[in-house]
Amino acid sequence: MAEEKNAKKGAKEEAKGDAGAKDAQAAEAAPVASGSKKKILIVAGIVGVLLLIGTPIAFFTLKGKAAPTEELASNAAESDTPGESLEGSLDEDEHDEGEEALGALYPLESFVVNLEGGRYIRAQVQLEFHERDVPQRFYSRAVPIRDALIKLLGTQSADGLLSEKGREELKTSIKDIVNEVLKKEEVKNVYFTQFVVQ
């Protein structure tokens, strides 16, 4: 009987040992499972915050970029010149009585030209046309116009260009030359947006 009791005790202890081992394994697995759940919750939280912040930013960023593209496409379709955006062509400015509306403005590339006497001029010229659109004939004659203006600037003296009268005469000459090349009175005014003589 003693042997039976010892055998029962040994079986109970083995069962307890097995149960204890199982409990220990379960106890170790529980923190691992809860740790992986925490990681999943943290990652899901970060993704959620990024979506909450990123969605409005993406919406306003993409919304702001879409409008100018549509506007440029409509401007290009109206002007029949691909990729060309014209200043003043679509603006409806308010005018005082007797004030004339601005025509289309076209900026020419900067000119850097040697003057008579060894000095040089750097000038940025903008042409204002009578109409609200740049005439189509202007685009086909842009190179001869630029060449004629370089020849004109090369004949000028630094002393003459430094006076207000000299600059006004140069504006008149530029207007006359451009209209002559265009073979029609298209240019209304000439503006200098940069004018340096050195």
MDAnalysis code that builds the backbone (N, CA, C; Angstrom):
import MDAnalysis as mda
import numpy as np

u = mda.Universe.empty(594, n_residues=198, atom_resindex=np.repeat(np.arange(198), 3), trajectory=True)
u.add_TopologyAttr("name", ["N", "CA", "C"] * 198)
u.add_TopologyAttr("resid", np.arange(1, 199))
u.add_TopologyAttr("resname", ["MET", "ALA", "GLU", "GLU", "LYS", "ASN", "ALA", "LYS", "LYS", "GLY", "ALA", "LYS", "GLU", "GLU", "ALA", "LYS", "GLY", "ASP", "ALA", "GLY", "ALA", "LYS", "ASP", "ALA", "GLN", "ALA", "ALA", "GLU", "ALA", "ALA", "PRO", "VAL", "ALA", "SER", "GLY", "SER", "LYS", "LYS", "LYS", "ILE", "LEU", "ILE", "VAL", "ALA", "GLY", "ILE", "VAL", "GLY", "VAL", "LEU", "LEU", "LEU", "ILE", "GLY", "THR", "PRO", "ILE", "ALA", "PHE", "PHE", "THR", "LEU", "LYS", "GLY", "LYS", "ALA", "ALA", "PRO", "THR", "GLU", "GLU", "LEU", "ALA", "SER", "ASN", "ALA", "ALA", "GLU", "SER", "ASP", "THR", "PRO", "GLY", "GLU", "SER", "LEU", "GLU", "GLY", "SER", "LEU", "ASP", "GLU", "ASP", "GLU", "HIS", "ASP", "GLU", "GLY", "GLU", "GLU", "ALA", "LEU", "GLY", "ALA", "LEU", "TYR", "PRO", "LEU", "GLU", "SER", "PHE", "VAL", "VAL", "ASN", "LEU", "GLU", "GLY", "GLY", "ARG", "TYR", "ILE", "ARG", "ALA", "GLN", "VAL", "GLN", "LEU", "GLU", "PHE", "HIS", "GLU", "ARG", "ASP", "VAL", "PRO", "GLN", "ARG", "PHE", "TYR", "SER", "ARG", "ALA", "VAL", "PRO", "ILE", "ARG", "ASP", "ALA", "LEU", "ILE", "LYS", "LEU", "LEU", "GLY", "THR", "GLN", "SER", "ALA", "ASP", "GLY", "LEU", "LEU", "SER", "GLU", "LYS", "GLY", "ARG", "GLU", "GLU", "LEU", "LYS", "THR", "SER", "ILE", "LYS", "ASP", "ILE", "VAL", "ASN", "GLU", "VAL", "LEU", "LYS", "LYS", "GLU", "GLU", "VAL", "LYS", "ASN", "VAL", "TYR", "PHE", "THR", "GLN", "PHE", "VAL", "VAL", "GLN"])
u.atoms.positions = np.array([
    [0.805, -1.177, 0.000],
    [0.000, 0.000, 0.000],
    [0.849, 1.242, 0.000],
    [1.879, 1.109, 0.702],
    [2.777, 2.234, 0.711],
    [3.292, 2.507, -0.694],
    [3.489, 1.412, -1.399],
    [3.971, 1.584, -2.761],
    [2.919, 2.260, -3.630],
    [1.661, 1.905, -3.391],
    [0.583, 2.518, -4.173],
    [0.500, 4.006, -3.873],
    [0.659, 4.362, -2.581],
    [0.591, 5.766, -2.196],
    [1.749, 6.525, -2.830],
    [2.927, 5.897, -2.790],
    [4.090, 6.545, -3.397],
    [3.889, 6.709, -4.901],
    [3.309, 5.703, -5.548],
    [3.065, 5.777, -6.985],
    [2.049, 6.868, -7.285],
    [1.009, 6.959, -6.427],
    [-0.005, 8.005, -6.646],
    [0.610, 9.378, -6.438],
    [1.471, 9.484, -5.363],
    [2.124, 10.762, -5.110],
    [3.025, 11.159, -6.281],
    [3.758, 10.164, -6.797],
    [4.651, 10.433, -7.932],
    [3.869, 10.856, -9.171],
    [2.720, 10.204, -9.389],
    [1.888, 10.549, -10.540],
    [1.314, 11.949, -10.380],
    [0.915, 12.245, -9.089],
    [0.362, 13.583, -8.841],
    [1.426, 14.645, -9.056],
    [2.650, 14.346, -8.555],
    [3.727, 15.312, -8.719],
    [4.086, 15.485, -10.191],
    [4.081, 14.374, -10.947],
    [4.350, 14.469, -12.382],
    [3.270, 15.302, -13.065],
    [2.022, 15.051, -12.658],
    [0.919, 15.811, -13.245],
    [1.062, 17.280, -12.894],
    [1.453, 17.532, -11.601],
    [1.659, 18.909, -11.182],
    [2.829, 19.512, -11.951],
    [3.872, 18.704, -12.116],
    [5.050, 19.178, -12.858],
    [4.684, 19.490, -14.297],
    [3.895, 18.594, -14.916],
    [3.444, 18.842, -16.286],
    [2.552, 20.070, -16.336],
    [1.664, 20.192, -15.360],
    [0.770, 21.342, -15.318],
    [1.564, 22.602, -15.069],
    [2.568, 22.491, -14.179],
    [3.413, 23.649, -13.887],
    [4.191, 24.065, -15.128],
    [4.678, 23.082, -15.877],
    [5.414, 23.387, -17.107],
    [4.479, 24.034, -18.121],
    [3.274, 23.478, -18.177],
    [2.298, 24.059, -19.111],
    [1.935, 25.474, -18.698],
    [1.766, 25.704, -17.370],
    [1.464, 27.041, -16.870],
    [2.616, 27.996, -17.171],
    [3.839, 27.509, -17.006],
    [5.014, 28.337, -17.278],
    [5.080, 28.705, -18.763],
    [4.785, 27.718, -19.614],
    [4.783, 27.996, -21.058],
    [3.668, 28.984, -21.402],
    [2.523, 28.800, -20.796],
    [1.405, 29.702, -21.050],
    [1.737, 31.098, -20.542],
    [2.398, 31.164, -19.381],
    [2.772, 32.458, -18.818],
    [3.781, 33.168, -19.724],
    [4.714, 32.397, -20.307],
    [5.671, 32.998, -21.233],
    [5.001, 33.418, -22.529],
    [4.058, 32.647, -23.020],
    [3.367, 32.952, -24.273],
    [2.449, 34.153, -24.109],
    [1.880, 34.329, -22.922],
    [0.951, 35.437, -22.696],
    [1.643, 36.788, -22.883],
    [2.839, 37.032, -22.304],
    [3.475, 38.320, -22.548],
    [3.859, 38.501, -24.013],
    [4.261, 37.415, -24.676],
    [4.615, 37.520, -26.088],
    [3.381, 37.912, -26.890],
    [2.258, 37.269, -26.598],
    [1.039, 37.581, -27.330],
    [0.588, 39.000, -27.026],
    [0.655, 39.415, -25.771],
    [0.230, 40.774, -25.451],
    [1.232, 41.788, -25.991],
    [2.519, 41.431, -26.059],
    [3.539, 42.308, -26.647],
    [3.304, 42.506, -28.130],
    [2.935, 41.438, -28.848],
    [2.676, 41.569, -30.284],
    [1.388, 42.348, -30.518],
    [0.431, 42.214, -29.589],
    [-0.802, 43.004, -29.710],
    [-0.503, 44.479, -29.517],
    [0.396, 44.788, -28.586],
    [0.785, 46.180, -28.356],
    [1.462, 46.758, -29.592],
    [2.336, 45.980, -30.203],
    [3.026, 46.434, -31.413],
    [2.041, 46.707, -32.528],
    [1.077, 45.810, -32.685],
    [0.060, 45.993, -33.733],
    [-0.755, 47.251, -33.459],
    [-1.132, 47.473, -32.203],
    [-1.903, 48.668, -31.849],
    [-1.088, 49.939, -32.078],
    [0.197, 49.907, -31.748],
    [1.047, 51.081, -31.971],
    [1.172, 51.382, -33.457],
    [1.429, 50.364, -34.254],
    [1.550, 50.564, -35.704],
    [0.224, 51.074, -36.279],
    [-0.897, 50.489, -35.846],
    [-2.206, 50.933, -36.336],
    [-2.465, 52.376, -35.921],
    [-2.057, 52.753, -34.721],
    [-2.219, 54.133, -34.257],
    [-1.411, 55.112, -35.097],
    [-0.168, 54.746, -35.398],
    [0.689, 55.609, -36.222],
    [0.094, 55.766, -37.618],
    [-0.358, 54.668, -38.197],
    [-0.965, 54.730, -39.534],
    [-2.212, 55.609, -39.494],
    [-3.016, 55.476, -38.451],
    [-4.225, 56.287, -38.317],
    [-3.907, 57.770, -38.222],
    [-2.899, 58.128, -37.425],
    [-2.501, 59.536, -37.286],
    [-1.989, 60.074, -38.616],
    [-1.175, 59.287, -39.315],
    [-0.668, 59.726, -40.617],
    [-1.807, 59.958, -41.613],
    [-2.791, 59.078, -41.591],
    [-3.941, 59.261, -42.479],
    [-4.734, 60.506, -42.112],
    [-4.923, 60.738, -40.812],
    [-5.674, 61.921, -40.384],
    [-4.965, 63.214, -40.765],
    [-3.659, 63.225, -40.676],
    [-2.893, 64.420, -41.013],
    [-2.646, 64.498, -42.513],
    [-2.307, 63.389, -43.130],
    [-1.920, 63.384, -44.542],
    [-3.055, 63.611, -45.510],
    [-4.249, 63.151, -45.182],
    [-5.383, 63.287, -46.103],
    [-5.716, 64.749, -46.392],
    [-5.894, 65.608, -45.379],
    [-6.182, 67.018, -45.697],
    [-5.029, 67.705, -46.416],
    [-3.792, 67.377, -46.022],
    [-2.637, 67.994, -46.688],
    [-2.609, 67.602, -48.155],
    [-2.798, 66.323, -48.445],
    [-2.801, 65.863, -49.839],
    [-3.955, 66.494, -50.604],
    [-5.108, 66.606, -49.979],
    [-6.277, 67.182, -50.650],
    [-6.015, 68.620, -51.068],
    [-5.540, 69.439, -50.125],
    [-5.316, 70.845, -50.444],
    [-4.133, 71.042, -51.378],
    [-3.111, 70.214, -51.258],
    [-1.964, 70.318, -52.153],
    [-2.364, 69.975, -53.584],
    [-3.069, 68.883, -53.751],
    [-3.468, 68.476, -55.100],
    [-4.553, 69.389, -55.657],
    [-5.414, 69.890, -54.808],
    [-6.458, 70.809, -55.258],
    [-5.846, 72.103, -55.773],
    [-4.820, 72.611, -55.080],
    [-4.149, 73.841, -55.488],
    [-3.403, 73.692, -56.799],
    [-2.892, 72.494, -57.101],
    [-2.140, 72.282, -58.335],
    [-3.049, 72.032, -59.519],
    [-4.242, 71.552, -59.308],
    [-5.132, 71.216, -60.409],
    [-5.699, 72.469, -61.066],
    [-6.019, 73.492, -60.289],
    [-6.650, 74.690, -60.836],
    [-5.750, 75.428, -61.829],
    [-4.445, 75.702, -61.511],
    [-3.614, 76.383, -62.493],
    [-3.432, 75.577, -63.773],
    [-3.383, 74.260, -63.676],
    [-3.220, 73.434, -64.864],
    [-4.426, 73.599, -65.776],
    [-5.614, 73.595, -65.181],
    [-6.819, 73.792, -65.989],
    [-6.845, 75.193, -66.588],
    [-6.419, 76.191, -65.803],
    [-6.413, 77.563, -66.291],
    [-5.423, 77.721, -67.439],
    [-4.214, 77.147, -67.300],
    [-3.224, 77.238, -68.366],
    [-3.712, 76.528, -69.626],
    [-4.387, 75.401, -69.450],
    [-4.901, 74.681, -70.610],
    [-5.942, 75.522, -71.342],
    [-6.803, 76.194, -70.599],
    [-7.815, 77.026, -71.264],
    [-7.169, 78.240, -71.909],
    [-6.144, 78.838, -71.255],
    [-5.442, 79.972, -71.855],
    [-4.717, 79.554, -73.130],
    [-4.070, 78.390, -73.096],
    [-3.346, 77.915, -74.270],
    [-4.309, 77.624, -75.412],
    [-5.469, 77.080, -75.086],
    [-6.460, 76.788, -76.126],
    [-6.968, 78.080, -76.751],
    [-7.150, 79.119, -75.949],
    [-7.642, 80.390, -76.477],
    [-6.592, 81.109, -77.305],
    [-5.302, 80.987, -76.917],
    [-4.273, 81.757, -77.613],
    [-3.702, 81.028, -78.821],
    [-4.039, 79.766, -79.010],
    [-3.538, 78.964, -80.125],
    [-2.021, 78.856, -80.129],
    [-1.379, 79.122, -79.012],
    [0.059, 78.982, -78.892],
    [0.321, 78.046, -77.731],
    [0.796, 76.820, -77.989],
    [0.964, 75.844, -76.916],
    [1.935, 76.313, -75.846],
    [1.521, 76.174, -74.573],
    [2.384, 76.481, -73.457],
    [2.646, 77.944, -73.222],
    [2.011, 78.835, -73.933],
    [2.272, 80.259, -73.812],
    [1.220, 80.895, -72.924],
    [1.636, 81.550, -71.885],
    [0.721, 82.260, -71.000],
    [0.970, 83.750, -71.200],
    [-0.055, 84.487, -71.477],
    [0.092, 85.897, -71.800],
    [-0.327, 86.749, -70.622],
    [0.490, 87.747, -70.303],
    [0.147, 88.647, -69.217],
    [-0.871, 89.653, -69.718],
    [-1.877, 89.913, -68.911],
    [-2.839, 90.958, -69.233],
    [-3.890, 90.547, -70.233],
    [-3.829, 89.346, -70.781],
    [-4.774, 88.990, -71.830],
    [-6.149, 88.642, -71.295],
    [-6.243, 88.167, -70.052],
    [-7.536, 87.767, -69.523],
    [-7.955, 88.602, -68.322],
    [-7.123, 89.531, -67.888],
    [-7.456, 90.347, -66.725],
    [-8.523, 91.363, -67.094],
    [-9.476, 91.492, -66.222],
    [-10.479, 92.535, -66.380],
    [-10.209, 93.565, -65.296],
    [-9.359, 94.529, -65.608],
    [-8.973, 95.535, -64.633],
    [-10.059, 96.598, -64.519],
    [-10.152, 97.183, -63.320],
    [-11.062, 98.294, -63.133],
    [-10.360, 99.553, -63.600],
    [-11.088, 100.426, -64.293],
    [-10.492, 101.644, -64.840],
    [-11.270, 102.848, -64.344],
    [-10.536, 103.937, -64.174],
    [-11.198, 105.203, -63.913],
    [-11.719, 105.734, -65.234],
    [-12.570, 106.743, -65.154],
    [-13.084, 107.320, -66.398],
    [-11.949, 107.904, -67.208],
    [-11.950, 107.618, -68.488],
    [-10.939, 108.136, -69.393],
    [-9.628, 107.366, -69.361],
    [-9.499, 106.411, -68.457],
    [-8.274, 105.617, -68.390],
    [-8.366, 104.470, -69.384],
    [-7.281, 104.286, -70.117],
    [-7.248, 103.257, -71.153],
    [-6.812, 101.919, -70.553],
    [-7.429, 100.840, -71.021],
    [-7.079, 99.502, -70.540],
    [-5.710, 99.095, -71.066],
    [-5.001, 98.322, -70.256],
    [-3.716, 97.789, -70.708],
    [-3.948, 96.732, -71.770],
    [-3.071, 96.719, -72.740],
    [-3.101, 95.652, -73.732],
    [-2.279, 94.476, -73.234],
    [-2.124, 93.479, -74.067],
    [-1.310, 92.319, -73.703],
    [0.138, 92.755, -73.546],
    [0.788, 92.246, -72.515],
    [2.203, 92.535, -72.277],
    [3.016, 91.300, -72.624],
    [4.116, 91.516, -73.346],
    [4.986, 90.407, -73.713],
    [6.412, 90.753, -73.299],
    [7.004, 89.974, -72.358],
    [8.384, 90.243, -71.946],
    [9.377, 89.624, -72.922],
    [10.268, 90.424, -73.442],
    [11.352, 89.904, -74.280],
    [12.472, 89.416, -73.371],
    [13.294, 88.522, -73.888],
    [14.448, 88.064, -73.115],
    [15.381, 89.240, -72.886],
    [16.185, 89.158, -71.822],
    [17.125, 90.246, -71.489],
    [18.110, 90.464, -72.623],
    [18.467, 91.723, -72.812],
    [19.469, 92.108, -73.806],
    [20.737, 92.512, -73.062],
    [21.868, 91.975, -73.487],
    [23.176, 92.426, -73.024],
    [23.964, 92.733, -74.292],
    [24.191, 94.048, -74.520],
    [24.755, 94.492, -75.796],
    [25.870, 95.501, -75.533],
    [26.960, 95.403, -76.308],
    [28.031, 96.397, -76.250],
    [27.553, 97.689, -76.884],
    [27.834, 98.793, -76.211],
    [27.482, 100.116, -76.725],
    [28.690, 100.737, -77.423],
    [28.430, 101.825, -78.137],
    [29.549, 102.577, -78.720],
    [30.352, 103.176, -77.572],
    [31.656, 103.081, -77.640],
    [32.498, 103.643, -76.590],
    [32.991, 102.613, -75.593],
    [32.716, 101.328, -75.802],
    [33.274, 100.283, -74.958],
    [32.449, 99.892, -73.745],
    [31.357, 100.529, -73.469],
    [30.508, 100.145, -72.345],
    [29.417, 99.206, -72.852],
    [28.591, 98.716, -71.946],
    [27.512, 97.824, -72.383],
    [26.224, 98.117, -71.622],
    [25.121, 97.588, -72.173],
    [23.803, 97.766, -71.578],
    [23.199, 96.391, -71.297],
    [22.526, 96.306, -70.186],
    [21.705, 95.129, -69.862],
    [20.299, 95.668, -69.669],
    [19.385, 95.208, -70.518],
    [18.019, 95.730, -70.467],
    [17.001, 94.606, -70.615],
    [15.928, 94.734, -69.866],
    [14.770, 93.844, -69.999],
    [13.647, 94.716, -70.553],
    [13.087, 94.310, -71.676],
    [12.076, 95.096, -72.378],
    [10.767, 94.324, -72.398],
    [9.671, 95.046, -72.142],
    [8.337, 94.459, -72.274],
    [7.553, 95.298, -73.270],
    [6.866, 94.597, -74.156],
    [6.066, 95.265, -75.181],
    [4.589, 95.197, -74.792],
    [3.905, 96.327, -74.913],
    [2.460, 96.347, -74.704],
    [1.798, 96.505, -76.067],
    [0.849, 95.622, -76.347],
    [0.149, 95.651, -77.622],
    [-1.189, 96.367, -77.477],
    [-1.743, 96.819, -78.596],
    [-3.037, 97.514, -78.572],
    [-4.159, 96.576, -78.128],
    [-4.109, 95.349, -78.585],
    [-5.166, 94.377, -78.290],
    [-4.885, 93.662, -76.974],
    [-5.875, 92.923, -76.480],
    [-5.724, 92.147, -75.248],
    [-4.952, 90.846, -75.487],
    [-4.671, 90.510, -76.733],
    [-3.913, 89.312, -77.090],
    [-2.689, 89.714, -77.903],
    [-1.616, 88.949, -77.729],
    [-0.416, 89.170, -78.538],
    [-0.738, 88.701, -79.951],
    [-0.454, 89.539, -80.960],
    [-0.764, 89.134, -82.343],
    [0.018, 87.890, -82.758],
    [-0.614, 87.026, -83.525],
    [0.033, 85.792, -83.980],
    [1.267, 86.077, -84.834],
    [1.241, 87.145, -85.611],
    [2.388, 87.461, -86.472],
    [3.635, 87.779, -85.656],
    [3.451, 88.195, -84.401],
    [4.598, 88.509, -83.556],
    [5.464, 87.277, -83.314],
    [4.833, 86.134, -83.040],
    [5.586, 84.917, -82.731],
    [6.448, 84.474, -83.908],
    [5.942, 84.593, -85.105],
    [6.714, 84.171, -86.272],
    [7.832, 85.157, -86.613],
    [7.744, 86.380, -86.096],
    [8.759, 87.396, -86.397],
    [9.597, 87.769, -85.164],
    [9.570, 86.960, -84.135],
    [10.280, 87.279, -82.893],
    [11.794, 87.345, -83.085],
    [12.349, 86.463, -83.883],
    [13.805, 86.461, -84.096],
    [14.258, 87.699, -84.881],
    [13.610, 88.062, -85.992],
    [14.022, 89.304, -86.662],
    [13.831, 90.553, -85.791],
    [12.819, 90.538, -84.938],
    [12.606, 91.677, -84.030],
    [13.770, 91.770, -83.042],
    [14.144, 90.646, -82.463],
    [15.259, 90.654, -81.504],
    [16.557, 91.108, -82.178],
    [16.805, 90.632, -83.390],
    [18.000, 91.031, -84.129],
    [18.005, 92.538, -84.382],
    [16.878, 93.074, -84.794],
    [16.784, 94.517, -85.066],
    [17.011, 95.329, -83.786],
    [16.514, 94.834, -82.656],
    [16.699, 95.558, -81.394],
    [18.157, 95.498, -80.921],
    [18.833, 94.390, -81.175],
    [20.259, 94.305, -80.821],
    [21.065, 95.292, -81.669],
    [20.736, 95.383, -82.955],
    [21.425, 96.367, -83.821],
    [21.170, 97.783, -83.322],
    [19.931, 98.081, -82.941],
    [19.581, 99.417, -82.439],
    [20.360, 99.728, -81.164],
    [20.380, 98.795, -80.226],
    [21.084, 99.037, -78.964],
    [22.585, 99.202, -79.179],
    [23.159, 98.485, -80.141],
    [24.582, 98.585, -80.430],
    [25.000, 99.932, -80.984],
    [24.071, 100.689, -81.539],
    [24.391, 102.013, -82.095],
    [24.264, 103.134, -81.064],
    [23.802, 102.801, -79.868],
    [23.584, 103.813, -78.834],
    [24.873, 104.106, -78.078],
    [24.948, 105.308, -77.493],
    [26.085, 105.663, -76.637],
    [25.628, 105.635, -75.185],
    [26.555, 105.344, -74.290],
    [26.225, 105.266, -72.867],
    [25.730, 106.610, -72.345],
    [26.347, 107.694, -72.774],
    [25.933, 109.021, -72.302],
    [24.503, 109.342, -72.717],
    [24.146, 108.966, -73.924],
    [22.787, 109.228, -74.396],
    [21.741, 108.422, -73.634],
    [22.077, 107.189, -73.240],
    [21.120, 106.323, -72.549],
    [20.976, 106.641, -71.067],
    [21.923, 107.371, -70.509],
    [21.851, 107.680, -69.087],
    [20.864, 108.804, -68.782],
    [20.478, 109.552, -69.784],
    [19.500, 110.628, -69.555],
    [18.081, 110.104, -69.765],
    [17.117, 110.759, -69.117],
    [15.712, 110.373, -69.257],
    [15.260, 110.544, -70.706],
    [15.690, 111.615, -71.335],
    [15.328, 111.874, -72.733],
    [15.867, 110.765, -73.640],
    [17.102, 110.318, -73.380],
    [17.708, 109.255, -74.178],
    [16.938, 107.938, -74.054],
    [16.485, 107.607, -72.840],
    [15.700, 106.376, -72.645],
    [14.342, 106.472, -73.333],
    [13.715, 107.638, -73.268],
    [12.409, 107.804, -73.931],
    [12.545, 107.698, -75.452],
    [13.622, 108.265, -75.992],
    [13.873, 108.147, -77.431],
    [14.123, 106.684, -77.816],
    [14.832, 105.952, -76.963],
    [15.087, 104.537, -77.220],
    [13.774, 103.751, -77.215],
    [12.877, 104.046, -76.282],
    [11.571, 103.384, -76.249],
    [10.805, 103.636, -77.554],
    [10.825, 104.873, -78.004],
    [10.134, 105.217, -79.261],
    [10.764, 104.467, -80.432],
    [12.095, 104.388, -80.463],
    [12.770, 103.675, -81.546],
    [12.436, 102.185, -81.510],
    [12.387, 101.591, -80.317],
    [12.040, 100.172, -80.192],
    [10.628, 99.939, -80.706],
    [9.699, 100.804, -80.308],
    [8.303, 100.681, -80.753],
    [8.219, 100.770, -82.273],
    [8.913, 101.739, -82.856],
    [8.873, 101.914, -84.312],
    [9.470, 100.711, -85.038],
    [10.586, 100.180, -84.538],
    [11.235, 99.044, -85.194],
    [10.350, 97.802, -85.133],
    [9.770, 97.529, -83.968],
    [8.915, 96.351, -83.842],
    [7.705, 96.474, -84.758],
    [7.074, 97.639, -84.791],
    [5.917, 97.831, -85.674],
    [6.314, 97.728, -87.144],
    [7.520, 98.175, -87.466],
    [8.003, 98.071, -88.843],
    [8.199, 96.609, -89.245],
    [8.788, 95.805, -88.353],
    [8.985, 94.385, -88.648],
    [7.642, 93.671, -88.737],
    [6.690, 94.058, -87.899],
    [5.361, 93.443, -87.930],
    [4.517, 93.937, -89.110],
    [4.962, 95.035, -89.745],
    [4.270, 95.644, -90.886],
    [2.852, 96.094, -90.527],
    [2.678, 96.446, -89.266],
    [1.386, 96.914, -88.787],
    [1.603, 97.585, -87.436],
    [0.804, 98.561, -87.115],
    [0.900, 99.275, -85.839],
    [0.286, 98.419, -84.734],
    [1.092, 97.546, -84.137],
    [0.615, 96.615, -83.111],
    [1.057, 97.009, -81.709],
    [2.263, 97.563, -81.574],
    [2.821, 97.881, -80.261],
    [2.357, 99.271, -79.835],
    [1.807, 99.334, -78.627],
    [1.306, 100.603, -78.092],
    [2.359, 101.278, -77.216],
    [3.021, 100.509, -76.338],
    [4.022, 101.067, -75.426],
    [5.183, 100.099, -75.259],
    [6.306, 100.662, -74.814],
    [7.487, 99.871, -74.485],
    [7.867, 100.217, -73.054],
    [8.155, 99.176, -72.263],
    [8.535, 99.374, -70.870],
    [9.892, 98.724, -70.614],
    [10.716, 99.402, -69.808],
    [11.970, 98.802, -69.358],
    [11.733, 98.300, -67.930],
    [11.924, 97.010, -67.719],
    [11.812, 96.459, -66.378],
    [13.197, 96.248, -65.768],
    [14.218, 96.402, -66.586],
    [15.594, 96.384, -66.117],
    [16.397, 97.225, -67.098],
    [17.254, 98.095, -66.573],
    [18.024, 98.987, -67.452],
    [19.317, 99.356, -66.728],
    [20.428, 98.756, -67.160],
    [21.736, 99.023, -66.524],
    [22.751, 99.323, -67.620],
    [23.462, 100.435, -67.456],
    [24.537, 100.782, -68.377],
    [25.827, 100.782, -67.580],
    [26.804, 100.004, -68.060],
    [28.120, 99.958, -67.377],
    [29.234, 100.146, -68.365],
])
